[in-house]
């Protein structure tokens, strides 16, 4: 398996060590998991729960348009 060397500050290393210990995994497994999560093309966990959490009138969902006045298309 390929290896990667990183230069990070002591504060960041302590945070990684603490998080890995909390999740009961090795530092390598923890970092690989976090890198994979950050590069995945999906919405963050519980993202959908944010809908409606902003109390601002500019964030109100637009009403559905009424298309009854549109011109009918010619059928082919």
PDB file of N, CA, C and O in Angstrom:
ATOM      1  N   UNK A   1       0.850  -1.169   0.000  1.00  0.00           N
ATOM      2  CA  UNK A   1       0.000   0.000   0.000  1.00  0.00           C
ATOM      3  C   UNK A   1       0.900   1.239   0.000  1.00  0.00           C
ATOM      4  O   UNK A   1       1.888   1.275   0.734  1.00  0.00           O
ATOM      5  N   UNK A   2       0.580   2.244  -0.803  1.00  0.00           N
ATOM      6  CA  UNK A   2       1.390   3.462  -0.846  1.00  0.00           C
ATOM      7  C   UNK A   2       1.372   4.199   0.492  1.00  0.00           C
ATOM      8  O   UNK A   2       0.411   4.113   1.256  1.00  0.00           O
ATOM      9  N   UNK A   3       2.439   4.912   0.749  1.00  0.00           N
ATOM     10  CA  UNK A   3       2.537   5.714   1.962  1.00  0.00           C
ATOM     11  C   UNK A   3       2.635   7.181   1.578  1.00  0.00           C
ATOM     12  O   UNK A   3       3.088   7.527   0.487  1.00  0.00           O
ATOM     13  N   UNK A   4       2.200   8.036   2.499  1.00  0.00           N
ATOM     14  CA  UNK A   4       2.195   9.469   2.268  1.00  0.00           C
ATOM     15  C   UNK A   4       2.767  10.146   3.500  1.00  0.00           C
ATOM     16  O   UNK A   4       2.387   9.823   4.626  1.00  0.00           O
ATOM     17  N   UNK A   5       3.674  11.077   3.291  1.00  0.00           N
ATOM     18  CA  UNK A   5       4.240  11.847   4.403  1.00  0.00           C
ATOM     19  C   UNK A   5       3.631  13.239   4.388  1.00  0.00           C
ATOM     20  O   UNK A   5       3.516  13.869   3.336  1.00  0.00           O
ATOM     21  N   UNK A   6       3.248  13.705   5.550  1.00  0.00           N
ATOM     22  CA  UNK A   6       2.652  15.037   5.681  1.00  0.00           C
ATOM     23  C   UNK A   6       3.408  15.836   6.729  1.00  0.00           C
ATOM     24  O   UNK A   6       3.912  15.291   7.711  1.00  0.00           O
ATOM     25  N   UNK A   7       3.472  17.120   6.500  1.00  0.00           N
ATOM     26  CA  UNK A   7       4.033  18.020   7.502  1.00  0.00           C
ATOM     27  C   UNK A   7       2.882  18.843   8.060  1.00  0.00           C
ATOM     28  O   UNK A   7       2.282  19.657   7.358  1.00  0.00           O
ATOM     29  N   UNK A   8       2.583  18.615   9.344  1.00  0.00           N
ATOM     30  CA  UNK A   8       1.497  19.358   9.980  1.00  0.00           C
ATOM     31  C   UNK A   8       1.985  19.903  11.314  1.00  0.00           C
ATOM     32  O   UNK A   8       2.970  19.423  11.876  1.00  0.00           O
ATOM     33  N   UNK A   9       1.289  20.902  11.804  1.00  0.00           N
ATOM     34  CA  UNK A   9       1.682  21.501  13.079  1.00  0.00           C
ATOM     35  C   UNK A   9       1.229  20.611  14.243  1.00  0.00           C
ATOM     36  O   UNK A   9       0.384  19.729  14.086  1.00  0.00           O
ATOM     37  N   UNK A  10       1.810  20.870  15.397  1.00  0.00           N
ATOM     38  CA  UNK A  10       1.531  20.059  16.596  1.00  0.00           C
ATOM     39  C   UNK A  10       0.059  20.110  17.005  1.00  0.00           C
ATOM     40  O   UNK A  10      -0.505  19.102  17.430  1.00  0.00           O
ATOM     41  N   UNK A  11      -0.554  21.276  16.878  1.00  0.00           N
ATOM     42  CA  UNK A  11      -1.957  21.431  17.279  1.00  0.00           C
ATOM     43  C   UNK A  11      -2.855  20.529  16.434  1.00  0.00           C
ATOM     44  O   UNK A  11      -3.739  19.853  16.960  1.00  0.00           O
ATOM     45  N   UNK A  12      -2.623  20.524  15.133  1.00  0.00           N
ATOM     46  CA  UNK A  12      -3.421  19.686  14.238  1.00  0.00           C
ATOM     47  C   UNK A  12      -3.181  18.213  14.531  1.00  0.00           C
ATOM     48  O   UNK A  12      -4.125  17.423  14.539  1.00  0.00           O
ATOM     49  N   UNK A  13      -1.944  17.837  14.769  1.00  0.00           N
ATOM     50  CA  UNK A  13      -1.628  16.448  15.094  1.00  0.00           C
ATOM     51  C   UNK A  13      -2.355  16.007  16.357  1.00  0.00           C
ATOM     52  O   UNK A  13      -2.900  14.904  16.406  1.00  0.00           O
ATOM     53  N   UNK A  14      -2.368  16.855  17.372  1.00  0.00           N
ATOM     54  CA  UNK A  14      -3.061  16.514  18.620  1.00  0.00           C
ATOM     55  C   UNK A  14      -4.559  16.321  18.377  1.00  0.00           C
ATOM     56  O   UNK A  14      -5.170  15.419  18.951  1.00  0.00           O
ATOM     57  N   UNK A  15      -5.145  17.156  17.536  1.00  0.00           N
ATOM     58  CA  UNK A  15      -6.573  17.022  17.215  1.00  0.00           C
ATOM     59  C   UNK A  15      -6.842  15.699  16.502  1.00  0.00           C
ATOM     60  O   UNK A  15      -7.819  15.014  16.801  1.00  0.00           O
ATOM     61  N   UNK A  16      -5.970  15.344  15.557  1.00  0.00           N
ATOM     62  CA  UNK A  16      -6.130  14.087  14.822  1.00  0.00           C
ATOM     63  C   UNK A  16      -5.977  12.901  15.765  1.00  0.00           C
ATOM     64  O   UNK A  16      -6.767  11.958  15.716  1.00  0.00           O
ATOM     65  N   UNK A  17      -4.971  12.948  16.617  1.00  0.00           N
ATOM     66  CA  UNK A  17      -4.754  11.853  17.575  1.00  0.00           C
ATOM     67  C   UNK A  17      -5.953  11.691  18.508  1.00  0.00           C
ATOM     68  O   UNK A  17      -6.397  10.574  18.774  1.00  0.00           O
ATOM     69  N   UNK A  18      -6.464  12.798  18.992  1.00  0.00           N
ATOM     70  CA  UNK A  18      -7.614  12.752  19.896  1.00  0.00           C
ATOM     71  C   UNK A  18      -8.843  12.186  19.199  1.00  0.00           C
ATOM     72  O   UNK A  18      -9.545  11.344  19.760  1.00  0.00           O
ATOM     73  N   UNK A  19      -9.109  12.647  17.970  1.00  0.00           N
ATOM     74  CA  UNK A  19     -10.272  12.173  17.222  1.00  0.00           C
ATOM     75  C   UNK A  19     -10.151  10.687  16.892  1.00  0.00           C
ATOM     76  O   UNK A  19     -11.125   9.943  17.007  1.00  0.00           O
ATOM     77  N   UNK A  20      -8.972  10.259  16.485  1.00  0.00           N
ATOM     78  CA  UNK A  20      -8.757   8.844  16.164  1.00  0.00           C
ATOM     79  C   UNK A  20      -8.933   7.975  17.403  1.00  0.00           C
ATOM     80  O   UNK A  20      -9.524   6.897  17.338  1.00  0.00           O
ATOM     81  N   UNK A  21      -8.420   8.449  18.522  1.00  0.00           N
ATOM     82  CA  UNK A  21      -8.567   7.704  19.775  1.00  0.00           C
ATOM     83  C   UNK A  21     -10.039   7.615  20.176  1.00  0.00           C
ATOM     84  O   UNK A  21     -10.496   6.566  20.629  1.00  0.00           O
ATOM     85  N   UNK A  22     -10.776   8.707  20.011  1.00  0.00           N
ATOM     86  CA  UNK A  22     -12.198   8.738  20.343  1.00  0.00           C
ATOM     87  C   UNK A  22     -12.972   7.738  19.483  1.00  0.00           C
ATOM     88  O   UNK A  22     -13.876   7.062  19.976  1.00  0.00           O
ATOM     89  N   UNK A  23     -12.620   7.643  18.201  1.00  0.00           N
ATOM     90  CA  UNK A  23     -13.297   6.717  17.289  1.00  0.00           C
ATOM     91  C   UNK A  23     -12.701   5.313  17.340  1.00  0.00           C
ATOM     92  O   UNK A  23     -13.167   4.413  16.640  1.00  0.00           O
ATOM     93  N   UNK A  24     -11.678   5.125  18.164  1.00  0.00           N
ATOM     94  CA  UNK A  24     -11.023   3.836  18.377  1.00  0.00           C
ATOM     95  C   UNK A  24     -10.489   3.230  17.077  1.00  0.00           C
ATOM     96  O   UNK A  24     -10.678   2.047  16.792  1.00  0.00           O
ATOM     97  N   UNK A  25      -9.812   4.085  16.297  1.00  0.00           N
ATOM     98  CA  UNK A  25      -9.156   3.633  15.067  1.00  0.00           C
ATOM     99  C   UNK A  25      -7.745   4.212  15.047  1.00  0.00           C
ATOM    100  O   UNK A  25      -7.411   5.111  15.819  1.00  0.00           O
ATOM    101  N   UNK A  26      -6.933   3.675  14.149  1.00  0.00           N
ATOM    102  CA  UNK A  26      -5.577   4.201  14.024  1.00  0.00           C
ATOM    103  C   UNK A  26      -5.628   5.587  13.370  1.00  0.00           C
ATOM    104  O   UNK A  26      -6.620   5.959  12.743  1.00  0.00           O
ATOM    105  N   UNK A  27      -4.552   6.327  13.530  1.00  0.00           N
ATOM    106  CA  UNK A  27      -4.458   7.650  12.908  1.00  0.00           C
ATOM    107  C   UNK A  27      -4.579   7.513  11.390  1.00  0.00           C
ATOM    108  O   UNK A  27      -5.260   8.313  10.749  1.00  0.00           O
ATOM    109  N   UNK A  28      -3.931   6.518  10.819  1.00  0.00           N
ATOM    110  CA  UNK A  28      -3.991   6.305   9.375  1.00  0.00           C
ATOM    111  C   UNK A  28      -5.417   6.066   8.906  1.00  0.00           C
ATOM    112  O   UNK A  28      -5.873   6.682   7.943  1.00  0.00           O
ATOM    113  N   UNK A  29      -6.124   5.166   9.591  1.00  0.00           N
ATOM    114  CA  UNK A  29      -7.510   4.878   9.203  1.00  0.00           C
ATOM    115  C   UNK A  29      -8.391   6.113   9.367  1.00  0.00           C
ATOM    116  O   UNK A  29      -9.254   6.378   8.531  1.00  0.00           O
ATOM    117  N   UNK A  30      -8.178   6.856  10.426  1.00  0.00           N
ATOM    118  CA  UNK A  30      -8.970   8.065  10.655  1.00  0.00           C
ATOM    119  C   UNK A  30      -8.750   9.089   9.535  1.00  0.00           C
ATOM    120  O   UNK A  30      -9.708   9.643   8.996  1.00  0.00           O
ATOM    121  N   UNK A  31      -7.487   9.332   9.194  1.00  0.00           N
ATOM    122  CA  UNK A  31      -7.161  10.325   8.163  1.00  0.00           C
ATOM    123  C   UNK A  31      -7.681   9.876   6.801  1.00  0.00           C
ATOM    124  O   UNK A  31      -8.216  10.691   6.049  1.00  0.00           O
ATOM    125  N   UNK A  32      -7.534   8.599   6.473  1.00  0.00           N
ATOM    126  CA  UNK A  32      -8.039   8.088   5.192  1.00  0.00           C
ATOM    127  C   UNK A  32      -9.556   8.270   5.117  1.00  0.00           C
ATOM    128  O   UNK A  32     -10.078   8.694   4.086  1.00  0.00           O
ATOM    129  N   UNK A  33     -10.252   7.957   6.186  1.00  0.00           N
ATOM    130  CA  UNK A  33     -11.709   8.115   6.212  1.00  0.00           C
ATOM    131  C   UNK A  33     -12.103   9.568   6.003  1.00  0.00           C
ATOM    132  O   UNK A  33     -13.009   9.862   5.224  1.00  0.00           O
ATOM    133  N   UNK A  34     -11.431  10.472   6.692  1.00  0.00           N
ATOM    134  CA  UNK A  34     -11.753  11.899   6.567  1.00  0.00           C
ATOM    135  C   UNK A  34     -11.430  12.427   5.169  1.00  0.00           C
ATOM    136  O   UNK A  34     -12.183  13.235   4.626  1.00  0.00           O
ATOM    137  N   UNK A  35     -10.332  11.982   4.590  1.00  0.00           N
ATOM    138  CA  UNK A  35     -10.002  12.399   3.229  1.00  0.00           C
ATOM    139  C   UNK A  35     -11.053  11.893   2.241  1.00  0.00           C
ATOM    140  O   UNK A  35     -11.490  12.637   1.363  1.00  0.00           O
ATOM    141  N   UNK A  36     -11.455  10.644   2.381  1.00  0.00           N
ATOM    142  CA  UNK A  36     -12.484  10.093   1.494  1.00  0.00           C
ATOM    143  C   UNK A  36     -13.804  10.833   1.643  1.00  0.00           C
ATOM    144  O   UNK A  36     -14.477  11.108   0.650  1.00  0.00           O
ATOM    145  N   UNK A  37     -14.179  11.155   2.872  1.00  0.00           N
ATOM    146  CA  UNK A  37     -15.417  11.899   3.107  1.00  0.00           C
ATOM    147  C   UNK A  37     -15.358  13.287   2.463  1.00  0.00           C
ATOM    148  O   UNK A  37     -16.337  13.752   1.878  1.00  0.00           O
ATOM    149  N   UNK A  38     -14.218  13.931   2.575  1.00  0.00           N
ATOM    150  CA  UNK A  38     -14.100  15.290   2.049  1.00  0.00           C
ATOM    151  C   UNK A  38     -14.074  15.314   0.523  1.00  0.00           C
ATOM    152  O   UNK A  38     -14.361  16.348  -0.081  1.00  0.00           O
ATOM    153  N   UNK A  39     -13.736  14.203  -0.102  1.00  0.00           N
ATOM    154  CA  UNK A  39     -13.660  14.157  -1.560  1.00  0.00           C
ATOM    155  C   UNK A  39     -14.865  13.475  -2.194  1.00  0.00           C
ATOM    156  O   UNK A  39     -14.944  13.370  -3.417  1.00  0.00           O
ATOM    157  N   UNK A  40     -15.802  13.012  -1.373  1.00  0.00           N
ATOM    158  CA  UNK A  40     -16.979  12.357  -1.940  1.00  0.00           C
ATOM    159  C   UNK A  40     -17.932  13.409  -2.493  1.00  0.00           C
ATOM    160  O   UNK A  40     -17.948  14.555  -2.043  1.00  0.00           O
ATOM    161  N   UNK A  41     -18.717  13.002  -3.468  1.00  0.00           N
ATOM    162  CA  UNK A  41     -19.653  13.913  -4.113  1.00  0.00           C
ATOM    163  C   UNK A  41     -21.054  13.695  -3.552  1.00  0.00           C
ATOM    164  O   UNK A  41     -21.974  13.319  -4.277  1.00  0.00           O
ATOM    165  N   UNK A  42     -21.200  13.932  -2.274  1.00  0.00           N
ATOM    166  CA  UNK A  42     -22.504  13.773  -1.646  1.00  0.00           C
ATOM    167  C   UNK A  42     -22.726  14.916  -0.660  1.00  0.00           C
ATOM    168  O   UNK A  42     -21.788  15.611  -0.270  1.00  0.00           O
ATOM    169  N   UNK A  43     -23.963  15.093  -0.273  1.00  0.00           N
ATOM    170  CA  UNK A  43     -24.296  16.137   0.690  1.00  0.00           C
ATOM    171  C   UNK A  43     -23.861  15.689   2.078  1.00  0.00           C
ATOM    172  O   UNK A  43     -23.882  14.497   2.384  1.00  0.00           O
ATOM    173  N   UNK A  44     -23.471  16.632   2.911  1.00  0.00           N
ATOM    174  CA  UNK A  44     -23.092  16.272   4.289  1.00  0.00           C
ATOM    175  C   UNK A  44     -24.259  15.619   5.030  1.00  0.00           C
ATOM    176  O   UNK A  44     -25.423  15.845   4.699  1.00  0.00           O
ATOM    177  N   UNK A  45     -23.939  14.821   6.018  1.00  0.00           N
ATOM    178  CA  UNK A  45     -24.953  14.156   6.826  1.00  0.00           C
ATOM    179  C   UNK A  45     -25.886  15.201   7.435  1.00  0.00           C
ATOM    180  O   UNK A  45     -25.427  16.238   7.914  1.00  0.00           O
ATOM    181  N   UNK A  46     -27.165  14.939   7.420  1.00  0.00           N
ATOM    182  CA  UNK A  46     -28.216  15.810   7.973  1.00  0.00           C
ATOM    183  C   UNK A  46     -28.362  17.134   7.236  1.00  0.00           C
ATOM    184  O   UNK A  46     -28.951  18.071   7.775  1.00  0.00           O
ATOM    185  N   UNK A  47     -27.843  17.234   6.026  1.00  0.00           N
ATOM    186  CA  UNK A  47     -27.947  18.476   5.256  1.00  0.00           C
ATOM    187  C   UNK A  47     -29.407  18.867   5.033  1.00  0.00           C
ATOM    188  O   UNK A  47     -29.757  20.045   5.106  1.00  0.00           O
ATOM    189  N   UNK A  48     -30.252  17.882   4.762  1.00  0.00           N
ATOM    190  CA  UNK A  48     -31.653  18.156   4.481  1.00  0.00           C
ATOM    191  C   UNK A  48     -32.378  18.744   5.685  1.00  0.00           C
ATOM    192  O   UNK A  48     -33.417  19.386   5.524  1.00  0.00           O
ATOM    193  N   UNK A  49     -31.855  18.539   6.874  1.00  0.00           N
ATOM    194  CA  UNK A  49     -32.479  19.090   8.077  1.00  0.00           C
ATOM    195  C   UNK A  49     -32.347  20.602   8.153  1.00  0.00           C
ATOM    196  O   UNK A  49     -33.033  21.242   8.950  1.00  0.00           O
ATOM    197  N   UNK A  50     -31.480  21.181   7.340  1.00  0.00           N
ATOM    198  CA  UNK A  50     -31.283  22.629   7.356  1.00  0.00           C
ATOM    199  C   UNK A  50     -32.415  23.390   6.682  1.00  0.00           C
ATOM    200  O   UNK A  50     -32.581  24.587   6.915  1.00  0.00           O
ATOM    201  N   UNK A  51     -33.198  22.703   5.844  1.00  0.00           N
ATOM    202  CA  UNK A  51     -34.274  23.385   5.117  1.00  0.00           C
ATOM    203  C   UNK A  51     -35.233  24.042   6.108  1.00  0.00           C
ATOM    204  O   UNK A  51     -35.740  23.402   7.029  1.00  0.00           O
ATOM    205  N   UNK A  52     -35.462  25.316   5.898  1.00  0.00           N
ATOM    206  CA  UNK A  52     -36.384  26.068   6.750  1.00  0.00           C
ATOM    207  C   UNK A  52     -35.768  26.578   8.033  1.00  0.00           C
ATOM    208  O   UNK A  52     -36.473  27.152   8.863  1.00  0.00           O
ATOM    209  N   UNK A  53     -34.477  26.387   8.221  1.00  0.00           N
ATOM    210  CA  UNK A  53     -33.849  26.802   9.476  1.00  0.00           C
ATOM    211  C   UNK A  53     -33.441  28.272   9.481  1.00  0.00           C
ATOM    212  O   UNK A  53     -33.046  28.796  10.523  1.00  0.00           O
ATOM    213  N   UNK A  54     -33.531  28.948   8.331  1.00  0.00           N
ATOM    214  CA  UNK A  54     -33.168  30.360   8.245  1.00  0.00           C
ATOM    215  C   UNK A  54     -34.449  31.190   8.307  1.00  0.00           C
ATOM    216  O   UNK A  54     -35.345  31.017   7.481  1.00  0.00           O
ATOM    217  N   UNK A  55     -34.533  32.078   9.274  1.00  0.00           N
ATOM    218  CA  UNK A  55     -35.708  32.944   9.423  1.00  0.00           C
ATOM    219  C   UNK A  55     -35.476  34.241   8.662  1.00  0.00           C
ATOM    220  O   UNK A  55     -35.163  35.277   9.249  1.00  0.00           O
ATOM    221  N   UNK A  56     -35.633  34.165   7.352  1.00  0.00           N
ATOM    222  CA  UNK A  56     -35.395  35.315   6.493  1.00  0.00           C
ATOM    223  C   UNK A  56     -36.378  35.222   5.336  1.00  0.00           C
ATOM    224  O   UNK A  56     -36.468  34.181   4.685  1.00  0.00           O
ATOM    225  N   UNK A  57     -37.113  36.296   5.073  1.00  0.00           N
ATOM    226  CA  UNK A  57     -38.135  36.257   4.033  1.00  0.00           C
ATOM    227  C   UNK A  57     -37.576  35.962   2.651  1.00  0.00           C
ATOM    228  O   UNK A  57     -38.307  35.473   1.790  1.00  0.00           O
ATOM    229  N   UNK A  58     -36.308  36.245   2.417  1.00  0.00           N
ATOM    230  CA  UNK A  58     -35.728  35.988   1.104  1.00  0.00           C
ATOM    231  C   UNK A  58     -35.487  34.495   0.861  1.00  0.00           C
ATOM    232  O   UNK A  58     -35.164  34.104  -0.261  1.00  0.00           O
ATOM    233  N   UNK A  59     -35.637  33.659   1.885  1.00  0.00           N
ATOM    234  CA  UNK A  59     -35.419  32.227   1.749  1.00  0.00           C
ATOM    235  C   UNK A  59     -36.723  31.434   1.685  1.00  0.00           C
ATOM    236  O   UNK A  59     -36.726  30.231   1.943  1.00  0.00           O
ATOM    237  N   UNK A  60     -37.812  32.085   1.349  1.00  0.00           N
ATOM    238  CA  UNK A  60     -39.094  31.399   1.228  1.00  0.00           C
ATOM    239  C   UNK A  60     -39.163  30.734  -0.141  1.00  0.00           C
ATOM    240  O   UNK A  60     -38.780  31.328  -1.149  1.00  0.00           O
ATOM    241  N   UNK A  61     -39.648  29.512  -0.168  1.00  0.00           N
ATOM    242  CA  UNK A  61     -39.751  28.777  -1.435  1.00  0.00           C
ATOM    243  C   UNK A  61     -40.736  29.485  -2.353  1.00  0.00           C
ATOM    244  O   UNK A  61     -41.800  29.935  -1.927  1.00  0.00           O
ATOM    245  N   UNK A  62     -40.360  29.570  -3.605  1.00  0.00           N
ATOM    246  CA  UNK A  62     -41.202  30.221  -4.604  1.00  0.00           C
ATOM    247  C   UNK A  62     -42.451  29.386  -4.854  1.00  0.00           C
ATOM    248  O   UNK A  62     -42.384  28.159  -4.923  1.00  0.00           O
ATOM    249  N   UNK A  63     -43.591  30.060  -4.990  1.00  0.00           N
ATOM    250  CA  UNK A  63     -44.828  29.338  -5.273  1.00  0.00           C
ATOM    251  C   UNK A  63     -44.752  28.730  -6.669  1.00  0.00           C
ATOM    252  O   UNK A  63     -44.052  29.241  -7.543  1.00  0.00           O
ATOM    253  N   UNK A  64     -45.467  27.653  -6.863  1.00  0.00           N
ATOM    254  CA  UNK A  64     -45.501  27.007  -8.167  1.00  0.00           C
ATOM    255  C   UNK A  64     -46.164  27.940  -9.172  1.00  0.00           C
ATOM    256  O   UNK A  64     -47.210  28.525  -8.895  1.00  0.00           O
ATOM    257  N   UNK A  65     -45.555  28.070 -10.321  1.00  0.00           N
ATOM    258  CA  UNK A  65     -46.078  28.942 -11.366  1.00  0.00           C
ATOM    259  C   UNK A  65     -47.336  28.331 -11.975  1.00  0.00           C
ATOM    260  O   UNK A  65     -47.474  27.113 -12.086  1.00  0.00           O
ATOM    261  N   UNK A  66     -48.242  29.214 -12.361  1.00  0.00           N
ATOM    262  CA  UNK A  66     -49.448  28.792 -13.060  1.00  0.00           C
ATOM    263  C   UNK A  66     -49.186  28.974 -14.559  1.00  0.00           C
ATOM    264  O   UNK A  66     -49.033  30.102 -15.028  1.00  0.00           O
ATOM    265  N   UNK A  67     -49.137  27.899 -15.291  1.00  0.00           N
ATOM    266  CA  UNK A  67     -48.813  27.957 -16.707  1.00  0.00           C
ATOM    267  C   UNK A  67     -50.060  27.961 -17.593  1.00  0.00           C
ATOM    268  O   UNK A  67     -49.972  27.678 -18.788  1.00  0.00           O
ATOM    269  N   UNK A  68     -51.199  28.276 -17.023  1.00  0.00           N
ATOM    270  CA  UNK A  68     -52.445  28.230 -17.795  1.00  0.00           C
ATOM    271  C   UNK A  68     -52.488  29.284 -18.904  1.00  0.00           C
ATOM    272  O   UNK A  68     -53.198  29.093 -19.892  1.00  0.00           O
ATOM    273  N   UNK A  69     -51.759  30.376 -18.772  1.00  0.00           N
ATOM    274  CA  UNK A  69     -51.759  31.435 -19.795  1.00  0.00           C
ATOM    275  C   UNK A  69     -50.722  31.191 -20.883  1.00  0.00           C
ATOM    276  O   UNK A  69     -50.618  31.996 -21.808  1.00  0.00           O
ATOM    277  N   UNK A  70     -49.965  30.129 -20.806  1.00  0.00           N
ATOM    278  CA  UNK A  70     -48.947  29.861 -21.820  1.00  0.00           C
ATOM    279  C   UNK A  70     -49.589  29.485 -23.145  1.00  0.00           C
ATOM    280  O   UNK A  70     -50.710  28.976 -23.178  1.00  0.00           O
ATOM    281  N   UNK A  71     -48.895  29.729 -24.209  1.00  0.00           N
ATOM    282  CA  UNK A  71     -49.366  29.361 -25.540  1.00  0.00           C
ATOM    283  C   UNK A  71     -49.150  27.862 -25.722  1.00  0.00           C
ATOM    284  O   UNK A  71     -48.093  27.333 -25.380  1.00  0.00           O
ATOM    285  N   UNK A  72     -50.158  27.184 -26.261  1.00  0.00           N
ATOM    286  CA  UNK A  72     -50.027  25.767 -26.503  1.00  0.00           C
ATOM    287  C   UNK A  72     -49.068  25.510 -27.645  1.00  0.00           C
ATOM    288  O   UNK A  72     -49.038  26.267 -28.615  1.00  0.00           O
ATOM    289  N   UNK A  73     -48.295  24.462 -27.542  1.00  0.00           N
ATOM    290  CA  UNK A  73     -47.364  24.101 -28.602  1.00  0.00           C
ATOM    291  C   UNK A  73     -48.106  23.321 -29.690  1.00  0.00           C
ATOM    292  O   UNK A  73     -49.090  22.625 -29.437  1.00  0.00           O
ATOM    293  N   UNK A  74     -47.603  23.466 -30.872  1.00  0.00           N
ATOM    294  CA  UNK A  74     -48.156  22.729 -31.991  1.00  0.00           C
ATOM    295  C   UNK A  74     -47.770  21.260 -31.835  1.00  0.00           C
ATOM    296  O   UNK A  74     -46.603  20.937 -31.615  1.00  0.00           O
ATOM    297  N   UNK A  75     -48.750  20.384 -31.949  1.00  0.00           N
ATOM    298  CA  UNK A  75     -48.458  18.960 -31.846  1.00  0.00           C
ATOM    299  C   UNK A  75     -47.866  18.467 -33.147  1.00  0.00           C
ATOM    300  O   UNK A  75     -48.343  18.828 -34.223  1.00  0.00           O
ATOM    301  N   UNK A  76     -46.846  17.656 -33.065  1.00  0.00           N
ATOM    302  CA  UNK A  76     -46.177  17.139 -34.265  1.00  0.00           C
ATOM    303  C   UNK A  76     -46.680  15.758 -34.616  1.00  0.00           C
ATOM    304  O   UNK A  76     -46.228  15.167 -35.597  1.00  0.00           O
TER     305      UNK A  76
END
